[in-house]
Amino acid sequence: MGTDQNPAAGQPTDPHQTSASDALDRNVLDRTAEHLHERYGHVVDRATVDRVVQECYDELKRTSRIQAHVVASAGNFADNRLRAMAITAGAIESTDPRVLFICNGNAGRSQMAVSLLAKRSEGRIATRSAGVHPAGGLIATAVEAMSEVGVPLENAYPKPIAEDIHQAAEHIITFGCADQVEQLEGKDYRDWDIPTIVDLPLEEVRRIRDQIDTRVQDLLREFEGSPV
């Protein structure tokens, strides 16, 4: 009789294999923390770096469907968080606008928005994204639709809202989840009424991608005071 379940599901895990994998992850995370402390040691101590790296790893390991990418993604996430801490502390000068896009799963709309703004601004605008309830991976149609316009999402990954990144952002743009995001004093909060792309066909995702791109270009004009 056929089954739609993974044949390996429910089978016992080899403790030796798990132990070896955990040890490898630990080794890479330790090296990552060492490099990050070299970069941000003038702002935070090594214990703080270790804590941030571990938190990022634990968060992504808990939610990610692709466990093989967790260590690398955790290193990137930790780097972003530590940089945010440095900006908030005034240790890194940041004169360009800092934007945080937030949607429910950080798997579609916010990922498209952050990548489109990075492309349109040629990297001049500091952009980050997050999800209220991070998904296990990106939505495949979002990846395909963005690839069509030359903006790959292969290295993007869903992540939660980090307090330090939220604090460092100046402009927080949500996609229908404003009521689930803490409102910090002195921040510019906006909600873009753009529907979710979950379960939509590629044709509809393309339309929403273009709608987000239009809003991104409007935002960039506002920031720069000139046409894109």
ABEGO torsion letter per residue (X at the ends): XBBABBAABGBBBBAAAAAAAAAAAAAAAAAAAAAAAAAAAAABBAAAAAAAAAAAAAAAAAABABAAAAAAAAAAAAAAAAAAAAAAAGABBBABBBBBBBBAAGABAAAAAAAAAAAAAGGABBBBBBBABBBABBBAAAAAAAAAAGBBAAABBBBBBBAAAAAABABBBBBGAAAABBBBBGBBBBBBBBBBABGBBAAAAAAAAAAAAAAAAAAAAAAAGBBX
